[in-house]
Amino acid sequence: MRQAILTIVLTLALYGCTSQEMSVIKGAAEAVGDEASIKAVNTLVIEGTGENFNLGQNVSPEAPLPKLTVSSSRRSVDYANGRWKLEQARTPVYVTANTTPNQLQILGVDGDVAYNVNAAGMATRAAEQVGQDRHSELFHHPIGALKAALADGAQITNARKEGNDDAVDVANGNDKFTLYVDNMTKLPSKVVTMTYNANLGDVALTTEFGNYADSGGMNLPGKIVSKTDKYTVADISVSKTTVNGDAGNLEAPAEAKDAAVPAATAPVTVEEAGKGLWYLTGGSHHSILIEFADHLALIEAPLNEARTQAVIAKAKELKPDKPLRYLVNTHHHFDHSGGVRAAVAEGMTIVTHEANKGFYEEIAGRKHSIVEDALAKNSKPLQIQTVKDKHVLKDDTRTVEIYHIAGNPHADTLLMVYFPAEKILVQGDMFSPPNAGAAPPPGFPFVPNTMENITKANLRVDTLLPIHGRKVPFADMRAAAATEAKRKAAGN
């Protein structure tokens, strides 16, 4: 009897859990297959079709996310080496420049190296946070979750009931997730990992499982749904799962593996666009600094806190004697609003379309504890001025006109900014001039509507300062409108 008790105690110590926690794991393992079979899985290849959704790119903050149909999806996983690769053919089901069907998407992770492969086959290394999130996806399948939970040294804690599920927290080294198991079928229903998002703060990455069926003698999901926070980002119906088959070479491409982790932000470069007007460029997203008599204003706080703080620092370097008072936000898309919280922490009033008010109130109030940003460290109230059709920032030295770009398929919340004295227009995403010598995009779907709004407002524009691309004469946008008209006439 003593020997039996000692064996039980040693077993529980080995797994770092109580009998209640282990009963959840053991029951799930038996429902999926058995413990030995799960531990013996080295590779998985999951094939299917379904839908993807672009997070943070909806037409309005409350609208459905833009959808892409997935005609083929192949996720190959190598558990022994901590690698996976996803290869998908996707077709956008929304207005975009490139409507080519079955566009290839390739991305993956190898250890701590996350990478993306573009249409030309060139691989680039992704950011550190992306690598962490993709690594966590190794556990976002019943096999991966149970392998981690059954591994030596795993800590399984906090057994609890949540609705129809039994839930346990699993920690294995630095890897942590929560496994949910249906208390009737004993099959894993979902896996949740907590992570950080520049716009949303602390978020749950959730993968839900359904439609279990036999696959190579194991009971595996035929439906896999992935969510970031409350947003569904992928919904895949599995047609085939291959256990311990040929997963192919999942090693990260050399050009990504040998590359340094991308810097948090590119250096901010400055181009004087007029008296008291600076074009703050560098990287993929630009901002504009505006000088008034006793204060400054910025157009755009893009990408994330690091980029926006770099822009703010450059503004203070250019004009240290005047405070930053306003931030004009061109629209709510995540790549254009990732620095809004940094602007709020700086004490700036956010000028944005009226449809964004509730969204930015939510953003300002969200929890940022996984990564404490400036607003989490130094809480300040959100100050916001909304724009319906037109708003003017004006003093004795300068007039700045802000207009809603109405009826555009890209977003309902778009604003353009006009400087009547300089005849300069600022806009984001409507027209992004390619660099000199670079191939133009396949189309300019948002330009015709933007031109209509410019004409309606009776704006006399000479120069464009786009948020993407480069400074160009307004004639370039007129030419893009003509090109788009020809493309549409040709049925493209």
Order of alpha helices (4+ residues) and beta strands (2+ residues): alpha-alpha-alpha-beta-beta-beta-beta-beta-beta-alpha-alpha-beta-beta-beta-beta-beta-beta-beta-beta-beta-alpha-beta-beta-beta-beta-alpha-beta-alpha-alpha-beta-alpha-alpha-beta-beta-beta-beta-beta-alpha-beta-beta-alpha
